[in-house]
Amino acid sequence: MADLPIDAIVRIQQLQARYGHLVDARDWDGFRALFTAGAVYDLSDFGLGRLEGIEAIMAFFTEMPHPAAHHATNSEIWLDGDTVRSRSKHFTGSTDGSTAGGDYYDVLVETDHGWVFRERVATSRWPDARSTE
């Protein structure tokens, strides 16, 4: 794994943190800005399919019920040839006290407006992570 400049790593970690804050706040305009127009979001591990393009991602996120809180941690970010990749842990908390979690696998790109997701794959680790409550 090649190293990225520290400022790029910090900005990518900020992107990952902002994702959770924006979903929890239901700030869909801000959320839209986190992705490229042609982004792919793969939720197949949750039985929710592969979303292709920002419009499909936005339609899904604005219509689905969400857990009360989204968290990301343990980010590892590296350069793989010309591609910037990341893997991190995610967990959610629901108002009934249940939690769920898994891993994110990201492909990121830097734009004129900062770092954004080009591809995000969410996987499940905890058995109750497949619930949308």
N, C-alpha and C positions, 0 to 999 in steps of 0.2 A: 504494500500500500504506500503510495507516494503521499508526501505531506502537502497540505494546502497552507497558504498564509494564515496566520492566526486571525487576522481581521475577517477573512472569509468564513472561517469556522464560527466565529462569534456571530456574524450576521446570519448564518444558516441556523444556528441554535436559536436566534431571535425569531426567525421565520417559524421554526417548529413550535416555539412557545406561543407565538401570536396565533397560530392555527387553533390551539385549544381555547384561548381567550375569545376569539371571534366566534367559534362554534357555540360556546357557552352563552355568549351575549346575543346570539342570533343576528350578528352583524353581517348580513349576506353581501353587502357591497364590499366590505373589507375582506371577507372570505374569498370572494371572486378574484381579488387582486393577488391572492397567494399562488395562483396557478397560471401556466401558459394557456393560450387559447386552445391548443391541441392536447392538453394534458390528459393523462390516463389515470384513473383511480380504480384499482382492482380490489374489490371486496368479495371476491369469489369464495374465500375461506369462510365467510359468514353466510354463504348462500345468496348473496346479493348481487352477484355478477361483476362485470367489468364496465366501468363508465368511461366512455371515450368522448373527449371534448368538454370544454368548460360549460356548455349549456346542459349537457347530460349530468355533469357533476352538480351543478347548481339546482337543477330540477330535483335530483335525488335528495340533496341536503336540505332544501327548503321544505320538502314535503314529508320527510321521515321524522318520527319521534326520536328525540335524543336523550341520552343519559344526562343527569344534572351537571356533571363535571367531566371534562376531558383533560388528561395529563400526559405529558411525554417526558421521558427521562433517559439517561444512559446513552446519549447520542454519540455515535462514532461516525466521523466524517472523513472521507478520503478521496483522493484522485485516482481513478482507474483509467489509465490512458488519458483520453480527452474528456472523460465523463466524471462528474462529481457525484458521488454516492454517499448515502447515509443509511445507517440502521439505528433504530432506537426502540425503546420499550414504550408501550402505551397502556394506560389503564383508565377506566371510567368508574365513576361512582353514581349510583342511583339514589333517589330520595328514600327508597326502602332500606338503604344501608348495604345493598349488594354491590359487589365490584366485579369487574371483568377486565381482561387485559390480553396483550399479545405484543407483536412486533410490527414496526413499520420498516419498509425497505423503500428508500426514496432515490430518485434521480433528480438532481437540481441543476438549474441554470441561472446564470447571472444576467439580468436585463438592465436596461437604463433605469429601471425603478427598483432595483435590488434583486435579491435572490428569490426564486419561486420554484414551485414543484413542477417538474415535467412529467414525472410518474410517481405514484404513491401506491404501494401494495400494503394492505393491512392484513395481518394474520392473527389468528386466535391461538392463545395458549391456555386460557382458563376455560373449562367446560361451559360456564354460564356466559361466556363472551358472545355467544351467538344470539343472545336475547337482545331485543331492541327496546327493552323497558328502561 
